[in-house]
Amino acid sequence: MEGKYLPYINCPDDVKRINEDALPVLAQEIRDELMQTVSKTGGHLASNLGVVELTIALHRVFSSPDDKIIWDVSHQSYTHKLFTGRREKFDTLRQPGGISGFTRRNESEHDIMSGGHSSVALSAAFGIATANKIEGNADYTIAVIGDGAFTGGMVYEALNNAGRAGDGTRLIVVLNDNEMSISPNVGSLARYFAEMKATPRYVNFKSQTEKALTRIPVVGRPLVKGIYNTKTFVKNLIYNSTMFEDLGFRYMGPVDGHNITNLINALEGAKAVNAPVVLHINTVKGKGYEYAEKAPTAFHGVSAFNLVSGEPEFSQPSFSDAFGKCMVEAAQRDDRICCVTAAMGVGCGLEEFSRRFPERFFDVGIAEQHAVTFAAGLARGGMRPVFAVYSSFLQRAYDQIIHDCAMQGLKIVFGIDRAGFVGADGESHHGVFDAAFINTIPDITVMAPASFKELEMDLHRALYDCSGPVAVRYPRSVDIVLPEDFIPTGNDFDIYGDGSKKTAIVTYGRCFGEACKAKKMLEEKNIEAFIIKINTVKPVNNLAVKAALSCDRVFFFEEGQRFGGIGETFGDKLFKFDFRGIYRNVAIEGEFPVQHTLKGLMSMYSLDAEGMFNKISEECDKNG
């Protein structure tokens, strides 16, 4: 790691020792390190480039971990990691056994909360600040939250709650606004006043003046009120926003988020308030890297890329791309088709759909609960809505799926992206719960395609052949190579191989490709097996279960949680049909899978071809 200052930072106190004049040099060194590392490991680049100066200022003003910095989502915490003892391991970012791309409590005492999902930092920070107040602890709690998170309802629940906390609650909310600069009609005058009022000198002067005026007999308090009302009126003319103060917060800003001196002064000013504060800063997402500044969405989360050209090292069509293509084709044929997304239009492959059918494309922001009920309203109004969502984000809308969708029998299609392992994003992003939690909900159909072709077939079935809500779940993957002699039928299940054999492999989705390889490996060991490929995983077709009844051994392989999963359902049905053989259910045994490569994770849980082969061979060797 090169640089004049960064190589010598091993803890937050080292940041405080650098001369303030040298901090812009440190900021550039950090940007160089972020770009070099993320271009090799992949990760969240644009958001991290945007908060370099903010992170420097935070660690100059506050004392982590006594003062607790909580990063919403925490995908923007890379500079924080460099400052908190992980600099020498930074090249292991998102690698197997390396440091996480998000904050993790088990990784550092400076990672106050484990992150991964949006709009949660303020609730957690308010809880910690309240605990500090109860215990008489004078430390500060800082929630760093992006403007995008304010599209999530949980933020407003927390604001409503925290704004009533009053004096003595040392909570500072840093609103990182990276979508809009200070509006043109505000200009330099507003910037000057905003930065002036966000200083400890101003805060102390204001407080002392108010106290002095209130001591004046008769006219003191009315005078303070009159000044406050006049100030509020003028401020409304300049900023056109007092939402935070209406909720009980002291509002400061907006402040230039790339001016370290101004940030330090503003944070010191926020400390002096001794009550809940919102400090509004403006930053540029992707700051310092031309490609990321021009296309921050494309550089939000990236795989390895060429630093010079900005192009990805590897680029192949994914299931997300195939899904987007299917939706465009469906919308061309049927003007009832609408697509809903929760701030993941690009990630879910809906970029072209949004351009071609803007009147039928709805990005509701980071609000999965609202998205489901909004889609329910669309369905009730005669439209045919498709909600495209990552598996791990759909978890947030469990109640809405039950009450506003399944219970009412409304026709909504859920395009569940990233179902199964996702690799380097780790624990908070693996889609290993949706099959199990949707499995508990009555009157909903779930399909699991194993290829782009099957995805197209299943989406058509979901839109036109099924009643009520339907989920189509598919992996984060390129197209899966399947045997040339396998022809998908689009039925609830398929049999691959000779169904009279005494060993059955049962699986669905991505695992089917691995099962086909395992079947071939078993044949080389003279173990003859066939595969029951489940296409509709909820409800499991009884005929698929009966196809395994005459077997001596049945092995179910599932890229998801075993408890409550499809394998448990299949096994329960199998034994109800009086199955007398051996049943083995291989899945995730109630744990959070770690960050790893997809290949490594499939191997870790015996869901790759070799793992399946070993499980079946061992059982056959043991029991004949």
Residue, then its C-alpha position, 0 to 999 in steps of 0.5 A: m500500500e503506497g502513500k504518505y499517510l494511509p500506511y501509518i493509520n492503524c486505528p482511529d486515533d492515528v487519523k487525529r494525529i495527521n495535520e489538518d492541511a494534509l487531510p486532502v492528501l489522505a483523502q486522495e490516497i484512500r480513493d486510490e486504495l479503494m479503486q485499486t482494491v475494488s477493481k480486483t475484488g469487486g464491491h461497492l465503489a461509488s458509495n465509498l468514493g463519496v464518503v471519504e471526506l465524511t469518514i475522515a471527519l467522523h474519526r477526527v471528531f468522534s472517538s470510536p468505539d466509545d462514540k458509536i458510528i452506525w452505517d446504514v446498509s454499511h456498504q459505504s464503510y470501506t474507509h472506516k475499515l481502513f481506519t479501524g485496524r483492517r488496513e493490512k487485510f483490505d486486499t481480502l475484501r469480500q474474499p473467502g475468509g477475508i473482511s466483509g463488504f459490510t460492517r460485521r460485529n464479529e469483525s471489529e469492535h468498531d463495527i457497532m451493528s452488522g449491516g446489509h439492508s437499508s433504512v435501519a441505522l437510525s432505529a438502532a442508533f436511537g436505541i443505543a443513544t437512549a441506553n446511553k442516556i439511561e445509564g448516564n453515558a455521555d458518548y455520542t451515537i452517529a447514524v450515517i444514512g443516505d438519502g435513498a434510505f429515506t424512501g424506506g418507511m422504517v426511517y420515518e418510524a425512527l424519526n417520529n420516535a427519536g424526535r421526541a427524545g429531547d435534551g440529553t439524547r446524544l444522537i446525530v443523524v448524518l444525512n448523506d445526500n448524494e442525489m442532489s447538490i444544493s439547488p440553484n435557487v439557493g446558491s452561495l448565500a444559503r451555503y454560507f449560512a448553512e455552514m455558519k450555523a453548523t458550527p459549535r460557536y454558532v450553537n453556543f451563541k444561539s443557546q446563550t442568547e436564548k437563555a439571556l433573552t428569556r430572563i428579561p421580565v414580561v417580554g423575554r419569552p415572547l421576544v424569543k418566540g418572535i425571533y424563532n418564528t421570523k427565523t423559521f420563515v426566512k429559513n423556509l424561504i431559503y431551504n424550503s424544508t423544516m421536516f426534521e425540525d417539525l419532527g423534533f430534530r435540530y436541523m443543520g446544513p446542507v454542508d459540502g460533504h467534500n470539504i473536510t474542514n467544513l465537515i469537522n466544524a459541522l460535526e463539532g456543532a452537532k456535538a454541541v447541541n446535546a439533543p437529536v440532530v440531523l446534519h445534512i451533507n451533500t456528496v458526489k457518488g463516485k467522487g474522484y473516479e470519472y466513470a463512477e461519477k458519470a454512472p454511479t448506478a453502474f458502479h454501485g455494486v461491481s464485479a472485478f473491472n478494468l480500472v483504466s477502461g471502467e469495463p467489467e473483466f467478465s460479462q455474460p447474460s445473467f438470469s436477471d437479464a433473461f428475466g428483463k427480456c421476458m418482461v419486455e416481451a410479455a409487456q409488448r403482448d399484454d398492456r396489463i403487465c406492470c413491473v414494480t421494483a424497490a430501488m433495484g430496477v437495474g439489478c433486477g434487469l428492468e432497465e429496458f422495460s423502464r425505458r420502453f414502458p415508463e407508464r407501467f414501470f414503478d420504482v417505489g424506492i427502498a420500500e418492499q412492504h409498500a411494493v407488495t401492497f401497491a402491487a396488490g392494489l394494481a392487481r385489484g384494479g385489473m392490472r397484472p403486476v410483477f414485483a421484481v425483488y432480491s430474495s433477501f429483500l423480500q424477507r421484509a415484506y412477509d406480512q404483506i405477502i400473507h395479508d395483502c396478497a395470498m389471503q386475498g387471492l390476488k394475482i401478483v407475480f414475484g420475480i425473486d432474483r438472487a435466490g440461493f447463494v450470492g457469493a461475496d456479499g455474504e450473510s446478509h444477502h444470501g437468498v436462502f430463506d425465501a423457499a422456506f418462509i413462502n412455503t409456510i404461506p397458503d395459496i401461493t405457487v412457487m416455481a424454480p427454473a433451472s435455465f433461461k428457457e425454463l424461466e421464460m416458460d415459468l413466467h408465462r405459466a405464472l402470468y396466465d396458467c395459475s390463479g392467485p399469487v405466484a413466485v418464480r425464484y431464480p439464482r444469481s448466475v449465468d445460464i446453467v448448462l444442462p444435458e443435451d438430452f434433457i428437454p424441459t416440459g414446463n410441467d410441475f416436475d420432470i423425470y431425468g433418467d430411468g425412473s425404475k432405478k432404486t436411487a432417486i436424486v430430488t432437487y430443483g433450480r440451480c442444483f439440477g445442473e449439479a445433480c446431472k453431473a453427479k448422476k453421471m459420476l455415480e454411473e461410473k461407480n455402477i450406482e444407477a440413479f435417476i433425477i426427479k426435478i421439481n419445477t413447481v416447488k410449492p405445492v409439491n405435486n403428489l405424483a412427483v413424490k410417488a415417483a420415488l416411492s419404489c426407491d430404496r434411497v431418496f436424496f433431496f438436495e436443496e440450496g436453502q434452509r432445511f427447516g421448513g424447506i421444500g425437502e422437508t415437505f417432500g419427505d413428509k409427503l413421502f412417508k405419508f405415502d408409506f415409503r419404507g426406504i432411506y431418505r436423506n435431506v441435504a440442505i443448510e442446517g439452520e445457519f447463516p452461510v458466510q461470504h465465499t465464492l459460489k463454487g466454494l459455497m456449493s461445495m461447503y454444503s455438498l450441493d455441487a456434483e462432487g458433494m452429491f456424489n460423495k453423499i450418495s456413494e457413502e450411503c450406498d457403501k454403508n447400506g448396500 
